[in-house]
Amino acid sequence: MKPIGEIEEELANKALPILGYKPSSKIKRGPIGILISIICIVIVYRELNSAGII
């Protein structure tokens, strides 16, 4: 089983051509990452609610 850091690094390398930049773990753990997570949760909740799942 691979360590989480190694898996994150591989995913960041795969996302580089799509996003145009390499996502960093430091960004995810900072205030920007928390804000992005909250926005994503709200979007997912809204989509599930409109689909009638929640």
The first five atom37 places (N, CA, C, CB, O) and aatype in JSON, in Angstrom:
{
  "aatype": [12, 11, 14, 9, 7, 6, 9, 6, 6, 6, 10, 0, 2, 11, 0, 10, 14, 9, 10, 7, 18, 11, 14, 15, 15, 11, 9, 11, 1, 7, 14, 9, 7, 9, 10, 9, 15, 9, 9, 4, 9, 19, 9, 19, 18, 1, 6, 10, 2, 15, 0, 7, 9, 9],
  "atom_mask": [
    [1, 1, 1, 1, 1],
    [1, 1, 1, 1, 1],
    [1, 1, 1, 1, 1],
    [1, 1, 1, 1, 1],
    [1, 1, 1, 0, 1],
    [1, 1, 1, 1, 1],
    [1, 1, 1, 1, 1],
    [1, 1, 1, 1, 1],
    [1, 1, 1, 1, 1],
    [1, 1, 1, 1, 1],
    [1, 1, 1, 1, 1],
    [1, 1, 1, 1, 1],
    [1, 1, 1, 1, 1],
    [1, 1, 1, 1, 1],
    [1, 1, 1, 1, 1],
    [1, 1, 1, 1, 1],
    [1, 1, 1, 1, 1],
    [1, 1, 1, 1, 1],
    [1, 1, 1, 1, 1],
    [1, 1, 1, 0, 1],
    [1, 1, 1, 1, 1],
    [1, 1, 1, 1, 1],
    [1, 1, 1, 1, 1],
    [1, 1, 1, 1, 1],
    [1, 1, 1, 1, 1],
    [1, 1, 1, 1, 1],
    [1, 1, 1, 1, 1],
    [1, 1, 1, 1, 1],
    [1, 1, 1, 1, 1],
    [1, 1, 1, 0, 1],
    [1, 1, 1, 1, 1],
    [1, 1, 1, 1, 1],
    [1, 1, 1, 0, 1],
    [1, 1, 1, 1, 1],
    [1, 1, 1, 1, 1],
    [1, 1, 1, 1, 1],
    [1, 1, 1, 1, 1],
    [1, 1, 1, 1, 1],
    [1, 1, 1, 1, 1],
    [1, 1, 1, 1, 1],
    [1, 1, 1, 1, 1],
    [1, 1, 1, 1, 1],
    [1, 1, 1, 1, 1],
    [1, 1, 1, 1, 1],
    [1, 1, 1, 1, 1],
    [1, 1, 1, 1, 1],
    [1, 1, 1, 1, 1],
    [1, 1, 1, 1, 1],
    [1, 1, 1, 1, 1],
    [1, 1, 1, 1, 1],
    [1, 1, 1, 1, 1],
    [1, 1, 1, 0, 1],
    [1, 1, 1, 1, 1],
    [1, 1, 1, 1, 1]
  ],
  "atom_positions": [
    [[0.84, -1.17, 0.0], [0.0, 0.0, 0.0], [0.89, 1.25, 0.0], [-0.96, -0.01, 1.22], [1.86, 1.33, 0.75]],
    [[0.55, 2.2, -0.85], [1.35, 3.42, -0.97], [0.99, 4.41, 0.13], [1.16, 4.07, -2.36], [-0.16, 4.46, 0.58]],
    [[1.98, 5.21, 0.56], [1.65, 6.27, 1.51], [0.79, 7.35, 0.85], [2.94, 6.9, 2.09], [0.84, 7.54, -0.37]],
    [[0.01, 8.06, 1.66], [-0.91, 9.07, 1.14], [-0.15, 10.18, 0.4], [-1.73, 9.67, 2.28], [-0.62, 10.66, -0.63]],
    [[1.0, 10.58, 0.92], [1.79, 11.63, 0.27], [2.19, 11.26, -1.14], [0.0, 0.0, 0.0], [2.18, 12.11, -2.03]],
    [[2.54, 10.0, -1.34], [2.94, 9.54, -2.68], [1.74, 9.53, -3.63], [3.56, 8.13, -2.6], [1.88, 9.9, -4.8]],
    [[0.58, 9.12, -3.14], [-0.64, 9.12, -3.96], [-1.02, 10.55, -4.34], [-1.81, 8.43, -3.21], [-1.38, 10.81, -5.48]],
    [[-0.93, 11.48, -3.36], [-1.23, 12.88, -3.65], [-0.29, 13.44, -4.71], [-1.13, 13.72, -2.38], [-0.71, 14.19, -5.59]],
    [[0.98, 13.08, -4.63], [1.96, 13.56, -5.59], [1.64, 13.06, -7.0], [3.38, 13.12, -5.19], [1.74, 13.81, -7.96]],
    [[1.26, 11.79, -7.11], [0.9, 11.23, -8.42], [-0.34, 11.93, -8.99], [0.65, 9.71, -8.31], [-0.38, 12.25, -10.18]],
    [[-1.35, 12.16, -8.15], [-2.55, 12.84, -8.61], [-2.26, 14.28, -9.02], [-3.63, 12.81, -7.53], [-2.83, 14.78, -9.99]],
    [[-1.37, 14.94, -8.28], [-1.0, 16.32, -8.62], [-0.3, 16.36, -9.97], [-0.1, 16.93, -7.53], [-0.52, 17.28, -10.76]],
    [[0.55, 15.37, -10.23], [1.25, 15.32, -11.52], [0.27, 15.07, -12.66], [2.33, 14.23, -11.5], [0.45, 15.6, -13.76]],
    [[-0.77, 14.26, -12.41], [-1.77, 13.99, -13.45], [-2.65, 15.21, -13.69], [-2.63, 12.79, -13.06], [-3.13, 15.41, -14.81]],
    [[-2.88, 16.02, -12.65], [-3.74, 17.2, -12.78], [-3.02, 18.37, -13.43], [-4.25, 17.61, -11.42], [-3.67, 19.3, -13.91]],
    [[-1.69, 18.33, -13.45], [-0.9, 19.44, -13.99], [-1.29, 19.83, -15.41], [0.56, 19.08, -13.97], [-1.51, 21.01, -15.65]],
    [[-1.41, 18.89, -16.38], [-1.78, 19.32, -17.73], [-3.21, 19.84, -17.83], [-1.61, 18.17, -18.68], [-3.51, 20.67, -18.69]],
    [[-4.1, 19.37, -16.97], [-5.5, 19.77, -17.04], [-5.7, 21.15, -16.4], [-6.39, 18.73, -16.33], [-6.36, 22.02, -16.98]],
    [[-5.12, 21.35, -15.22], [-5.32, 22.6, -14.49], [-4.37, 23.71, -14.92], [-5.16, 22.36, -13.02], [-4.69, 24.89, -14.8]],
    [[-3.22, 23.33, -15.43], [-2.23, 24.32, -15.81], [-1.26, 24.64, -14.68], [0.0, 0.0, 0.0], [-0.31, 25.39, -14.87]],
    [[-1.5, 24.08, -13.51], [-0.59, 24.22, -12.38], [-0.66, 22.96, -11.54], [-0.92, 25.47, -11.53], [-1.61, 22.19, -11.65]],
    [[0.35, 22.76, -10.71], [0.39, 21.57, -9.88], [-0.22, 21.87, -8.51], [1.84, 21.05, -9.73], [0.31, 22.7, -7.77]],
    [[-1.33, 21.21, -8.17], [-1.94, 21.44, -6.85], [-0.97, 21.07, -5.74], [-3.24, 20.63, -6.71], [-0.22, 20.09, -5.85]],
    [[-0.98, 21.83, -4.69], [-0.07, 21.6, -3.57], [-0.85, 21.23, -2.32], [0.79, 22.85, -3.31], [-1.96, 21.71, -2.1]],
    [[-0.26, 20.37, -1.51], [-0.89, 19.99, -0.25], [-0.97, 21.18, 0.69], [-0.12, 18.85, 0.42], [-1.89, 21.26, 1.5]],
    [[-0.02, 22.11, 0.59], [-0.04, 23.28, 1.45], [-1.27, 24.13, 1.18], [1.24, 24.12, 1.26], [-1.86, 24.68, 2.11]],
    [[-1.68, 24.23, -0.08], [-2.87, 25.0, -0.43], [-4.1, 24.32, 0.15], [-3.0, 25.15, -1.96], [-4.99, 24.99, 0.66]],
    [[-4.16, 23.0, 0.06], [-5.33, 22.26, 0.54], [-5.51, 22.39, 2.04], [-5.23, 20.8, 0.16], [-6.63, 22.36, 2.54]],
    [[-4.41, 22.53, 2.77], [-4.5, 22.58, 4.23], [-4.63, 24.0, 4.75], [-3.29, 21.93, 4.84], [-4.88, 24.2, 5.94]],
    [[-4.48, 24.99, 3.9], [-4.58, 26.38, 4.31], [-5.99, 26.91, 4.23], [0.0, 0.0, 0.0], [-6.93, 26.16, 3.94]],
    [[-6.16, 28.2, 4.5], [-7.5, 28.78, 4.47], [-8.15, 28.74, 3.09], [-7.45, 30.22, 4.95], [-9.37, 28.62, 2.99]],
    [[-7.35, 28.82, 2.04], [-7.9, 28.73, 0.68], [-8.48, 27.34, 0.45], [-6.82, 29.05, -0.38], [-9.55, 27.21, -0.14]],
    [[-7.79, 26.32, 0.9], [-8.26, 24.94, 0.76], [-9.56, 24.7, 1.51], [0.0, 0.0, 0.0], [-10.44, 23.99, 1.04]],
    [[-9.66, 25.29, 2.7], [-10.88, 25.14, 3.49], [-12.05, 25.8, 2.77], [-10.7, 25.74, 4.9], [-13.14, 25.25, 2.7]],
    [[-11.82, 26.99, 2.22], [-12.86, 27.7, 1.48], [-13.29, 26.91, 0.26], [-12.36, 29.09, 1.07], [-14.49, 26.81, -0.02]],
    [[-12.33, 26.36, -0.48], [-12.65, 25.55, -1.67], [-13.45, 24.32, -1.25], [-11.36, 25.13, -2.41], [-14.41, 23.95, -1.94]],
    [[-13.08, 23.68, -0.16], [-13.8, 22.5, 0.32], [-15.25, 22.84, 0.66], [-13.1, 21.9, 1.55], [-16.17, 22.09, 0.33]],
    [[-15.46, 23.97, 1.33], [-16.81, 24.38, 1.7], [-17.65, 24.65, 0.45], [-16.78, 25.64, 2.6], [-18.81, 24.24, 0.38]],
    [[-17.06, 25.33, -0.53], [-17.77, 25.6, -1.78], [-18.15, 24.29, -2.46], [-16.91, 26.47, -2.72], [-19.28, 24.15, -2.95]],
    [[-17.23, 23.34, -2.51], [-17.51, 22.04, -3.14], [-18.63, 21.3, -2.41], [-16.24, 21.17, -3.18], [-19.49, 20.69, -3.05]],
    [[-18.62, 21.34, -1.09], [-19.66, 20.67, -0.31], [-21.02, 21.28, -0.6], [-19.35, 20.74, 1.2], [-22.01, 20.57, -0.74]],
    [[-21.06, 22.62, -0.69], [-22.33, 23.29, -0.98], [-22.84, 22.9, -2.37], [-22.16, 24.83, -0.89], [-24.03, 22.64, -2.55]],
    [[-21.93, 22.85, -3.35], [-22.33, 22.47, -4.71], [-22.86, 21.05, -4.74], [-21.15, 22.61, -5.68], [-23.89, 20.78, -5.36]],
    [[-22.17, 20.14, -4.08], [-22.6, 18.73, -4.06], [-23.95, 18.61, -3.37], [-21.54, 17.84, -3.34], [-24.83, 17.9, -3.86]],
    [[-24.12, 19.29, -2.24], [-25.4, 19.22, -1.53], [-26.53, 19.75, -2.39], [-25.32, 20.01, -0.22], [-27.61, 19.16, -2.45]],
    [[-26.28, 20.88, -3.07], [-27.32, 21.47, -3.93], [-27.69, 20.53, -5.07], [-26.83, 22.81, -4.49], [-28.87, 20.38, -5.4]],
    [[-26.69, 19.89, -5.68], [-26.96, 18.97, -6.79], [-27.72, 17.74, -6.31], [-25.65, 18.54, -7.46], [-28.65, 17.28, -6.98]],
    [[-27.34, 17.19, -5.16], [-28.05, 16.03, -4.63], [-29.48, 16.4, -4.25], [-27.31, 15.46, -3.41], [-30.41, 15.61, -4.43]],
    [[-29.64, 17.6, -3.72], [-30.98, 18.05, -3.33], [-31.87, 18.24, -4.56], [-30.89, 19.37, -2.53], [-33.04, 17.86, -4.54]],
    [[-31.32, 18.81, -5.62], [-32.12, 19.02, -6.82], [-32.43, 17.69, -7.53], [-31.39, 19.97, -7.79], [-33.41, 17.58, -8.27]],
    [[-31.58, 16.69, -7.31], [-31.83, 15.38, -7.91], [-32.82, 14.55, -7.09], [-30.52, 14.62, -8.06], [-33.25, 13.48, -7.52]],
    [[-33.18, 15.06, -5.9], [-34.14, 14.36, -5.06], [-33.55, 13.28, -4.2], [0.0, 0.0, 0.0], [-34.28, 12.46, -3.64]],
    [[-32.24, 13.26, -4.07], [-31.58, 12.23, -3.26], [-31.59, 12.62, -1.79], [-30.14, 12.01, -3.74], [-31.71, 11.76, -0.92]],
    [[-31.46, 13.91, -1.52], [-31.46, 14.38, -0.13], [-32.77, 15.06, 0.15], [-30.28, 15.35, 0.16], [-33.0, 15.53, 1.26]]
  ]
}
